[in-house]
Amino acid sequence: MIAFTVLRRIGGSIPSLIGVIVVTFLLSRALPGDPAVYFAGPAANAESVQQVRESLGLDKSWPEQFVRYIVDLAHGSLGNSLTTGQPVMSDLIQRLPASIELTLAALIFAIVVAVPLGVLAAARPDSAIDHLCRGLVTVGAAFPTFFIALLFVYVFYYLLGWAPQPLGRLDEIYYSMPQQVTGLLTVDTLIAGDLDAFRGALAQLILPSIALGLFALAPIARMTRASMLAALGSDFVRTARANGLSRRTILFTYAFRNALLGIVNTMGMVFSFLLGSNVLIEQVFGWPGIGSYAVSAVIASDYAAVQGFILMMAIAYVLLNLGVDLVAGLIDPRVRYEG
């Protein structure tokens, strides 16, 4: 059953990926500016700009460029980045762990705060905890992430001096980079046994992950509260109360387990959204992830880098949906049978 679900999801995602490839190619060519002019430099003349355009293959027609792009994809190549001079695949693989670490930390923070808050708010409607939950959801959804990030930097770094300088994942002046095993600095420093570097990496991670996690907190808390309210008002919960079961058993064994399906689906959606939308957080904190890489590529009209970034996000979204489907099947077997 699991293998069938995996194959069905992968097969269903192929048309979507084809559409992403076509649309990304067309939109990247519609970006303002000429990359040949950008890389030829401000002092270049028309002849040198034309030479750069020919060397980049931009003198070909769009159908010829698209065929060349598809051939490169078939050989596992996303092309070379014009800004870094390196293969796009290498750039993305090098930067992806930084974005994953930031996104995972933000999601963990959001789950730890939002899920208990939503459960307590649903268990005590119109209480102080319920008003607190709705207030946090409103604030988290209302304020943009870059505003929260800049506010955190101003308060905790500039005014209080509690946070380190927001210049990346680790201050290499005071700490040495560990040998890369997973690409996640907090994990690799622990594997290397360097507790000082671990504390340095964790200190750099706290503010950006909380700033990003506050944005993820809102939909998770809202879904948790709504799902719990629906579960607590269902017939099986009323039957459990009539049978004299304890409040704790009803809340966690019956209501929360049935509400968990909607919560997990929301978590998967939030994680995929955060992974591709943490661009502003990475820019504010100097985080060397794929978001900042994508911004540089768009500014430079770096077609190959933009296409590679979007294609990687599309594949990540498909894999996350697959993971959510599998977890949903474990939580509620009816999902597997309905599929």
TIDOLO-503570 format. One record per residue (C-alpha): x, y, z; residue number from 0; residue in one letter. Coordinates in steps of 0.2 Angstrom, whole numbers, plus 5000, padded with zeros to 4 digits. Layout:
N
@px:X | py:Y | pz:Z | i:NUM | aa:a
...
This chain:
339
@px:5000 | py:5000 | pz:5000 | i:0 | aa:m
@px:5014 | py:5012 | pz:5004 | i:1 | aa:i
@px:5023 | py:5008 | pz:4988 | i:2 | aa:a
@px:5007 | py:5011 | pz:4978 | i:3 | aa:f
@px:5005 | py:5028 | pz:4987 | i:4 | aa:t
@px:5023 | py:5033 | pz:4983 | i:5 | aa:v
@px:5021 | py:5028 | pz:4965 | i:6 | aa:l
@px:5004 | py:5037 | pz:4963 | i:7 | aa:r
@px:5010 | py:5053 | pz:4970 | i:8 | aa:r
@px:5026 | py:5053 | pz:4960 | i:9 | aa:i
@px:5016 | py:5049 | pz:4944 | i:10 | aa:g
@px:5004 | py:5063 | pz:4948 | i:11 | aa:g
@px:5017 | py:5075 | pz:4950 | i:12 | aa:s
@px:5026 | py:5073 | pz:4933 | i:13 | aa:i
@px:5014 | py:5084 | pz:4924 | i:14 | aa:p
@px:5016 | py:5097 | pz:4937 | i:15 | aa:s
@px:5035 | py:5097 | pz:4936 | i:16 | aa:l
@px:5034 | py:5098 | pz:4917 | i:17 | aa:i
@px:5023 | py:5113 | pz:4919 | i:18 | aa:g
@px:5035 | py:5121 | pz:4931 | i:19 | aa:v
@px:5049 | py:5118 | pz:4919 | i:20 | aa:i
@px:5040 | py:5127 | pz:4905 | i:21 | aa:v
@px:5033 | py:5141 | pz:4915 | i:22 | aa:v
@px:5050 | py:5144 | pz:4923 | i:23 | aa:t
@px:5059 | py:5145 | pz:4907 | i:24 | aa:f
@px:5047 | py:5157 | pz:4900 | i:25 | aa:l
@px:5046 | py:5168 | pz:4915 | i:26 | aa:l
@px:5065 | py:5169 | pz:4917 | i:27 | aa:s
@px:5067 | py:5175 | pz:4899 | i:28 | aa:r
@px:5054 | py:5188 | pz:4904 | i:29 | aa:a
@px:5064 | py:5196 | pz:4918 | i:30 | aa:l
@px:5069 | py:5214 | pz:4915 | i:31 | aa:p
@px:5087 | py:5218 | pz:4910 | i:32 | aa:g
@px:5099 | py:5209 | pz:4899 | i:33 | aa:d
@px:5112 | py:5197 | pz:4907 | i:34 | aa:p
@px:5124 | py:5200 | pz:4893 | i:35 | aa:a
@px:5125 | py:5219 | pz:4897 | i:36 | aa:v
@px:5126 | py:5215 | pz:4916 | i:37 | aa:y
@px:5141 | py:5204 | pz:4914 | i:38 | aa:f
@px:5149 | py:5214 | pz:4900 | i:39 | aa:a
@px:5151 | py:5229 | pz:4912 | i:40 | aa:g
@px:5146 | py:5247 | pz:4911 | i:41 | aa:p
@px:5161 | py:5251 | pz:4900 | i:42 | aa:a
@px:5157 | py:5238 | pz:4887 | i:43 | aa:a
@px:5152 | py:5243 | pz:4869 | i:44 | aa:n
@px:5139 | py:5234 | pz:4858 | i:45 | aa:a
@px:5152 | py:5223 | pz:4850 | i:46 | aa:e
@px:5158 | py:5216 | pz:4867 | i:47 | aa:s
@px:5140 | py:5214 | pz:4873 | i:48 | aa:v
@px:5136 | py:5204 | pz:4858 | i:49 | aa:q
@px:5151 | py:5193 | pz:4861 | i:50 | aa:q
@px:5145 | py:5190 | pz:4879 | i:51 | aa:v
@px:5128 | py:5186 | pz:4872 | i:52 | aa:r
@px:5135 | py:5173 | pz:4860 | i:53 | aa:e
@px:5146 | py:5165 | pz:4873 | i:54 | aa:s
@px:5130 | py:5163 | pz:4885 | i:55 | aa:l
@px:5120 | py:5156 | pz:4871 | i:56 | aa:g
@px:5107 | py:5170 | pz:4872 | i:57 | aa:l
@px:5109 | py:5174 | pz:4853 | i:58 | aa:d
@px:5099 | py:5158 | pz:4850 | i:59 | aa:k
@px:5080 | py:5158 | pz:4848 | i:60 | aa:s
@px:5069 | py:5153 | pz:4863 | i:61 | aa:w
@px:5065 | py:5136 | pz:4856 | i:62 | aa:p
@px:5083 | py:5132 | pz:4853 | i:63 | aa:e
@px:5087 | py:5138 | pz:4871 | i:64 | aa:q
@px:5073 | py:5128 | pz:4878 | i:65 | aa:f
@px:5079 | py:5112 | pz:4869 | i:66 | aa:v
@px:5096 | py:5115 | pz:4875 | i:67 | aa:r
@px:5089 | py:5117 | pz:4893 | i:68 | aa:y
@px:5079 | py:5101 | pz:4892 | i:69 | aa:i
@px:5095 | py:5091 | pz:4886 | i:70 | aa:v
@px:5105 | py:5098 | pz:4900 | i:71 | aa:d
@px:5091 | py:5092 | pz:4912 | i:72 | aa:l
@px:5091 | py:5075 | pz:4905 | i:73 | aa:a
@px:5110 | py:5074 | pz:4909 | i:74 | aa:h
@px:5107 | py:5080 | pz:4927 | i:75 | aa:g
@px:5114 | py:5097 | pz:4924 | i:76 | aa:s
@px:5105 | py:5113 | pz:4928 | i:77 | aa:l
@px:5118 | py:5124 | pz:4919 | i:78 | aa:g
@px:5131 | py:5136 | pz:4926 | i:79 | aa:n
@px:5127 | py:5151 | pz:4936 | i:80 | aa:s
@px:5133 | py:5167 | pz:4928 | i:81 | aa:l
@px:5136 | py:5176 | pz:4945 | i:82 | aa:t
@px:5146 | py:5162 | pz:4953 | i:83 | aa:t
@px:5153 | py:5153 | pz:4938 | i:84 | aa:g
@px:5149 | py:5137 | pz:4946 | i:85 | aa:q
@px:5137 | py:5123 | pz:4941 | i:86 | aa:p
@px:5119 | py:5128 | pz:4948 | i:87 | aa:v
@px:5117 | py:5111 | pz:4955 | i:88 | aa:m
@px:5133 | py:5113 | pz:4966 | i:89 | aa:s
@px:5128 | py:5130 | pz:4972 | i:90 | aa:d
@px:5111 | py:5124 | pz:4977 | i:91 | aa:l
@px:5117 | py:5108 | pz:4986 | i:92 | aa:i
@px:5130 | py:5119 | pz:4995 | i:93 | aa:q
@px:5117 | py:5132 | pz:5001 | i:94 | aa:r
@px:5102 | py:5120 | pz:5004 | i:95 | aa:l
@px:5108 | py:5114 | pz:5021 | i:96 | aa:p
@px:5108 | py:5131 | pz:5028 | i:97 | aa:a
@px:5090 | py:5135 | pz:5022 | i:98 | aa:s
@px:5084 | py:5118 | pz:5029 | i:99 | aa:i
@px:5092 | py:5121 | pz:5046 | i:100 | aa:e
@px:5084 | py:5138 | pz:5047 | i:101 | aa:l
@px:5067 | py:5131 | pz:5041 | i:102 | aa:t
@px:5068 | py:5116 | pz:5053 | i:103 | aa:l
@px:5072 | py:5127 | pz:5068 | i:104 | aa:a
@px:5058 | py:5139 | pz:5064 | i:105 | aa:a
@px:5046 | py:5125 | pz:5061 | i:106 | aa:l
@px:5051 | py:5116 | pz:5078 | i:107 | aa:i
@px:5049 | py:5133 | pz:5087 | i:108 | aa:f
@px:5032 | py:5136 | pz:5079 | i:109 | aa:a
@px:5026 | py:5118 | pz:5083 | i:110 | aa:i
@px:5032 | py:5119 | pz:5101 | i:111 | aa:v
@px:5022 | py:5135 | pz:5104 | i:112 | aa:v
@px:5007 | py:5133 | pz:5093 | i:113 | aa:a
@px:5001 | py:5116 | pz:5096 | i:114 | aa:v
@px:5000 | py:5116 | pz:5115 | i:115 | aa:p
@px:4993 | py:5134 | pz:5113 | i:116 | aa:l
@px:4979 | py:5128 | pz:5101 | i:117 | aa:g
@px:4975 | py:5113 | pz:5111 | i:118 | aa:v
@px:4973 | py:5123 | pz:5127 | i:119 | aa:l
@px:4963 | py:5137 | pz:5118 | i:120 | aa:a
@px:4951 | py:5124 | pz:5111 | i:121 | aa:a
@px:4949 | py:5115 | pz:5128 | i:122 | aa:a
@px:4945 | py:5132 | pz:5137 | i:123 | aa:r
@px:4935 | py:5143 | pz:5124 | i:124 | aa:p
@px:4934 | py:5161 | pz:5128 | i:125 | aa:d
@px:4946 | py:5160 | pz:5142 | i:126 | aa:s
@px:4962 | py:5170 | pz:5144 | i:127 | aa:a
@px:4973 | py:5157 | pz:5135 | i:128 | aa:i
@px:4960 | py:5157 | pz:5121 | i:129 | aa:d
@px:4962 | py:5176 | pz:5119 | i:130 | aa:h
@px:4981 | py:5174 | pz:5120 | i:131 | aa:l
@px:4980 | py:5161 | pz:5106 | i:132 | aa:c
@px:4970 | py:5172 | pz:5095 | i:133 | aa:r
@px:4980 | py:5187 | pz:5098 | i:134 | aa:g
@px:4996 | py:5178 | pz:5094 | i:135 | aa:l
@px:4989 | py:5172 | pz:5078 | i:136 | aa:v
@px:4983 | py:5189 | pz:5073 | i:137 | aa:t
@px:5000 | py:5197 | pz:5077 | i:138 | aa:v
@px:5010 | py:5183 | pz:5068 | i:139 | aa:g
@px:4999 | py:5184 | pz:5052 | i:140 | aa:a
@px:4999 | py:5203 | pz:5052 | i:141 | aa:a
@px:5017 | py:5208 | pz:5054 | i:142 | aa:f
@px:5029 | py:5204 | pz:5039 | i:143 | aa:p
@px:5044 | py:5193 | pz:5043 | i:144 | aa:t
@px:5057 | py:5206 | pz:5038 | i:145 | aa:f
@px:5049 | py:5219 | pz:5051 | i:146 | aa:f
@px:5050 | py:5206 | pz:5065 | i:147 | aa:i
@px:5068 | py:5202 | pz:5059 | i:148 | aa:a
@px:5074 | py:5220 | pz:5059 | i:149 | aa:l
@px:5065 | py:5223 | pz:5076 | i:150 | aa:l
@px:5074 | py:5208 | pz:5083 | i:151 | aa:f
@px:5091 | py:5214 | pz:5077 | i:152 | aa:v
@px:5088 | py:5231 | pz:5083 | i:153 | aa:y
@px:5083 | py:5226 | pz:5101 | i:154 | aa:v
@px:5093 | py:5210 | pz:5104 | i:155 | aa:f
@px:5109 | py:5215 | pz:5095 | i:156 | aa:y
@px:5110 | py:5234 | pz:5094 | i:157 | aa:y
@px:5101 | py:5239 | pz:5111 | i:158 | aa:l
@px:5104 | py:5224 | pz:5123 | i:159 | aa:l
@px:5119 | py:5216 | pz:5115 | i:160 | aa:g
@px:5112 | py:5198 | pz:5119 | i:161 | aa:w
@px:5113 | py:5192 | pz:5101 | i:162 | aa:a
@px:5128 | py:5190 | pz:5090 | i:163 | aa:p
@px:5132 | py:5200 | pz:5075 | i:164 | aa:q
@px:5119 | py:5195 | pz:5061 | i:165 | aa:p
@px:5132 | py:5190 | pz:5049 | i:166 | aa:l
@px:5129 | py:5172 | pz:5044 | i:167 | aa:g
@px:5128 | py:5154 | pz:5052 | i:168 | aa:r
@px:5145 | py:5155 | pz:5062 | i:169 | aa:l
@px:5157 | py:5168 | pz:5067 | i:170 | aa:d
@px:5173 | py:5161 | pz:5060 | i:171 | aa:e
@px:5184 | py:5173 | pz:5069 | i:172 | aa:i
@px:5180 | py:5165 | pz:5085 | i:173 | aa:y
@px:5175 | py:5147 | pz:5080 | i:174 | aa:y
@px:5181 | py:5135 | pz:5067 | i:175 | aa:s
@px:5169 | py:5127 | pz:5054 | i:176 | aa:m
@px:5167 | py:5108 | pz:5058 | i:177 | aa:p
@px:5169 | py:5095 | pz:5045 | i:178 | aa:q
@px:5153 | py:5094 | pz:5035 | i:179 | aa:q
@px:5143 | py:5078 | pz:5038 | i:180 | aa:v
@px:5125 | py:5083 | pz:5037 | i:181 | aa:t
@px:5127 | py:5101 | pz:5032 | i:182 | aa:g
@px:5117 | py:5107 | pz:5048 | i:183 | aa:l
@px:5130 | py:5117 | pz:5058 | i:184 | aa:l
@px:5121 | py:5113 | pz:5075 | i:185 | aa:t
@px:5122 | py:5094 | pz:5071 | i:186 | aa:v
@px:5140 | py:5094 | pz:5063 | i:187 | aa:d
@px:5147 | py:5104 | pz:5078 | i:188 | aa:t
@px:5140 | py:5091 | pz:5090 | i:189 | aa:l
@px:5146 | py:5077 | pz:5079 | i:190 | aa:i
@px:5164 | py:5085 | pz:5080 | i:191 | aa:a
@px:5162 | py:5087 | pz:5099 | i:192 | aa:g
@px:5165 | py:5106 | pz:5098 | i:193 | aa:d
@px:5153 | py:5113 | pz:5111 | i:194 | aa:l
@px:5160 | py:5131 | pz:5109 | i:195 | aa:d
@px:5156 | py:5130 | pz:5090 | i:196 | aa:a
@px:5139 | py:5122 | pz:5094 | i:197 | aa:f
@px:5134 | py:5137 | pz:5106 | i:198 | aa:r
@px:5140 | py:5149 | pz:5093 | i:199 | aa:g
@px:5130 | py:5141 | pz:5079 | i:200 | aa:a
@px:5115 | py:5140 | pz:5090 | i:201 | aa:l
@px:5117 | py:5158 | pz:5095 | i:202 | aa:a
@px:5117 | py:5163 | pz:5077 | i:203 | aa:q
@px:5101 | py:5152 | pz:5073 | i:204 | aa:l
@px:5090 | py:5158 | pz:5087 | i:205 | aa:i
@px:5084 | py:5175 | pz:5081 | i:206 | aa:l
@px:5081 | py:5171 | pz:5063 | i:207 | aa:p
@px:5072 | py:5155 | pz:5067 | i:208 | aa:s
@px:5061 | py:5164 | pz:5080 | i:209 | aa:i
@px:5057 | py:5178 | pz:5067 | i:210 | aa:a
@px:5053 | py:5165 | pz:5054 | i:211 | aa:l
@px:5044 | py:5154 | pz:5066 | i:212 | aa:g
@px:5032 | py:5168 | pz:5072 | i:213 | aa:l
@px:5025 | py:5168 | pz:5054 | i:214 | aa:f
@px:5023 | py:5149 | pz:5054 | i:215 | aa:a
@px:5015 | py:5149 | pz:5071 | i:216 | aa:l
@px:4999 | py:5158 | pz:5065 | i:217 | aa:a
@px:4992 | py:5145 | pz:5053 | i:218 | aa:p
@px:4997 | py:5130 | pz:5064 | i:219 | aa:i
@px:4989 | py:5137 | pz:5080 | i:220 | aa:a
@px:4974 | py:5142 | pz:5070 | i:221 | aa:r
@px:4972 | py:5125 | pz:5063 | i:222 | aa:m
@px:4976 | py:5116 | pz:5079 | i:223 | aa:t
@px:4962 | py:5126 | pz:5088 | i:224 | aa:r
@px:4949 | py:5124 | pz:5074 | i:225 | aa:a
@px:4953 | py:5105 | pz:5073 | i:226 | aa:s
@px:4952 | py:5102 | pz:5092 | i:227 | aa:m
@px:4936 | py:5112 | pz:5093 | i:228 | aa:l
@px:4928 | py:5101 | pz:5079 | i:229 | aa:a
@px:4934 | py:5085 | pz:5088 | i:230 | aa:a
@px:4928 | py:5090 | pz:5105 | i:231 | aa:l
@px:4911 | py:5094 | pz:5098 | i:232 | aa:g
@px:4909 | py:5077 | pz:5089 | i:233 | aa:s
@px:4898 | py:5063 | pz:5094 | i:234 | aa:d
@px:4912 | py:5051 | pz:5100 | i:235 | aa:f
@px:4919 | py:5064 | pz:5112 | i:236 | aa:v
@px:4902 | py:5066 | pz:5120 | i:237 | aa:r
@px:4900 | py:5047 | pz:5121 | i:238 | aa:t
@px:4917 | py:5046 | pz:5130 | i:239 | aa:a
@px:4912 | py:5060 | pz:5142 | i:240 | aa:r
@px:4895 | py:5050 | pz:5145 | i:241 | aa:a
@px:4906 | py:5035 | pz:5149 | i:242 | aa:n
@px:4915 | py:5044 | pz:5163 | i:243 | aa:g
@px:4932 | py:5045 | pz:5155 | i:244 | aa:l
@px:4944 | py:5057 | pz:5162 | i:245 | aa:s
@px:4947 | py:5075 | pz:5154 | i:246 | aa:r
@px:4965 | py:5071 | pz:5150 | i:247 | aa:r
@px:4960 | py:5055 | pz:5141 | i:248 | aa:t
@px:4947 | py:5063 | pz:5131 | i:249 | aa:i
@px:4958 | py:5078 | pz:5126 | i:250 | aa:l
@px:4973 | py:5068 | pz:5121 | i:251 | aa:f
@px:4968 | py:5051 | pz:5117 | i:252 | aa:t
@px:4952 | py:5055 | pz:5107 | i:253 | aa:y
@px:4951 | py:5073 | pz:5102 | i:254 | aa:a
@px:4969 | py:5077 | pz:5098 | i:255 | aa:f
@px:4972 | py:5061 | pz:5089 | i:256 | aa:r
@px:4958 | py:5064 | pz:5077 | i:257 | aa:n
@px:4963 | py:5083 | pz:5075 | i:258 | aa:a
@px:4981 | py:5078 | pz:5071 | i:259 | aa:l
@px:4977 | py:5074 | pz:5053 | i:260 | aa:l
@px:4973 | py:5092 | pz:5049 | i:261 | aa:g
@px:4987 | py:5098 | pz:5060 | i:262 | aa:i
@px:5000 | py:5087 | pz:5050 | i:263 | aa:v
@px:4993 | py:5093 | pz:5033 | i:264 | aa:n
@px:4995 | py:5111 | pz:5039 | i:265 | aa:t
@px:5013 | py:5108 | pz:5045 | i:266 | aa:m
@px:5018 | py:5101 | pz:5028 | i:267 | aa:g
@px:5011 | py:5115 | pz:5019 | i:268 | aa:m
@px:5019 | py:5128 | pz:5031 | i:269 | aa:v
@px:5036 | py:5119 | pz:5029 | i:270 | aa:f
@px:5036 | py:5119 | pz:5010 | i:271 | aa:s
@px:5031 | py:5138 | pz:5011 | i:272 | aa:f
@px:5044 | py:5143 | pz:5023 | i:273 | aa:l
@px:5058 | py:5134 | pz:5013 | i:274 | aa:l
@px:5055 | py:5144 | pz:4998 | i:275 | aa:g
@px:5050 | py:5161 | pz:5007 | i:276 | aa:s
@px:5063 | py:5163 | pz:5020 | i:277 | aa:n
@px:5072 | py:5175 | pz:5007 | i:278 | aa:v
@px:5069 | py:5191 | pz:5018 | i:279 | aa:l
@px:5075 | py:5182 | pz:5034 | i:280 | aa:i
@px:5091 | py:5176 | pz:5025 | i:281 | aa:e
@px:5094 | py:5194 | pz:5018 | i:282 | aa:q
@px:5092 | py:5202 | pz:5035 | i:283 | aa:v
@px:5103 | py:5190 | pz:5045 | i:284 | aa:f
@px:5116 | py:5187 | pz:5031 | i:285 | aa:g
@px:5111 | py:5169 | pz:5030 | i:286 | aa:w
@px:5120 | py:5160 | pz:5016 | i:287 | aa:p
@px:5105 | py:5149 | pz:5010 | i:288 | aa:g
@px:5096 | py:5146 | pz:4994 | i:289 | aa:i
@px:5084 | py:5161 | pz:4997 | i:290 | aa:g
@px:5098 | py:5174 | pz:4996 | i:291 | aa:s
@px:5105 | py:5164 | pz:4981 | i:292 | aa:y
@px:5089 | py:5166 | pz:4972 | i:293 | aa:a
@px:5088 | py:5185 | pz:4975 | i:294 | aa:v
@px:5105 | py:5188 | pz:4968 | i:295 | aa:s
@px:5101 | py:5177 | pz:4953 | i:296 | aa:a
@px:5085 | py:5187 | pz:4950 | i:297 | aa:v
@px:5094 | py:5204 | pz:4951 | i:298 | aa:i
@px:5108 | py:5198 | pz:4939 | i:299 | aa:a
@px:5095 | py:5190 | pz:4927 | i:300 | aa:s
@px:5104 | py:5173 | pz:4930 | i:301 | aa:d
@px:5093 | py:5162 | pz:4920 | i:302 | aa:y
@px:5101 | py:5145 | pz:4925 | i:303 | aa:a
@px:5101 | py:5149 | pz:4944 | i:304 | aa:a
@px:5083 | py:5156 | pz:4944 | i:305 | aa:v
@px:5077 | py:5140 | pz:4934 | i:306 | aa:q
@px:5087 | py:5129 | pz:4946 | i:307 | aa:g
@px:5080 | py:5137 | pz:4962 | i:308 | aa:f
@px:5062 | py:5135 | pz:4956 | i:309 | aa:i
@px:5064 | py:5118 | pz:4950 | i:310 | aa:l
@px:5072 | py:5112 | pz:4966 | i:311 | aa:m
@px:5058 | py:5120 | pz:4976 | i:312 | aa:m
@px:5045 | py:5111 | pz:4965 | i:313 | aa:a
@px:5053 | py:5094 | pz:4968 | i:314 | aa:i
@px:5055 | py:5098 | pz:4987 | i:315 | aa:a
@px:5036 | py:5102 | pz:4987 | i:316 | aa:y
@px:5032 | py:5086 | pz:4979 | i:317 | aa:v
@px:5043 | py:5076 | pz:4991 | i:318 | aa:l
@px:5035 | py:5085 | pz:5006 | i:319 | aa:l
@px:5017 | py:5081 | pz:5000 | i:320 | aa:n
@px:5023 | py:5063 | pz:4998 | i:321 | aa:l
@px:5029 | py:5063 | pz:5016 | i:322 | aa:g
@px:5013 | py:5071 | pz:5022 | i:323 | aa:v
@px:5003 | py:5058 | pz:5013 | i:324 | aa:d
@px:5013 | py:5044 | pz:5021 | i:325 | aa:l
@px:5012 | py:5052 | pz:5039 | i:326 | aa:v
@px:4993 | py:5055 | pz:5036 | i:327 | aa:a
@px:4991 | py:5037 | pz:5032 | i:328 | aa:g
@px:4999 | py:5031 | pz:5048 | i:329 | aa:l
@px:4988 | py:5043 | pz:5058 | i:330 | aa:i
@px:4972 | py:5038 | pz:5050 | i:331 | aa:d
@px:4971 | py:5022 | pz:5040 | i:332 | aa:p
@px:4956 | py:5028 | pz:5031 | i:333 | aa:r
@px:4966 | py:5040 | pz:5021 | i:334 | aa:v
@px:4976 | py:5025 | pz:5013 | i:335 | aa:r
@px:4960 | py:5016 | pz:5009 | i:336 | aa:y
@px:4952 | py:5031 | pz:5002 | i:337 | aa:e
@px:4967 | py:5034 | pz:4991 | i:338 | aa:g
